[in-house]
Amino acid sequence: MLTLTDRAVSVLKSICAEEALGLRITVNNSGCSGIQYGMSLEEQPGQGDEVLTFDDLKVFIDPPSAMWLTGVNVDYVEGDEGAGFQFDNPAAAGKCSCSGKCG
């Protein structure tokens, strides 16, 4: 299923600690690449959610999103263009239908 790097877990735990919330990860199967990821803070899981735990960090995933998160790795990266969460989905690589001409 989904994995989070230690760095991503550390950053997310610091965000959630102030609010005592969990993290919801969603997938919208649309757009040029076919997959768009979303993240939000939530008080508790919804009915039917899968709940994953990473070092006391609760991650909520709804059933429609779960199948799109298999094999996905989430990392927190910092670079010249800023910092943020990066989703690496080996199954989605090269699936853009516009041949890289969108943007």
Buried (B, 14 or more C-beta within 10 A) or exposed (E): EBBBBEBBBBBBBEEBEEEEBBBBBBBEEEEBBBBBBEBEBBEEBEEEBBEBEBEEBBBBBBEEBBEBBEEBBBBBEEEEEEEEBBBEBEEBEEEBEEEEEEE
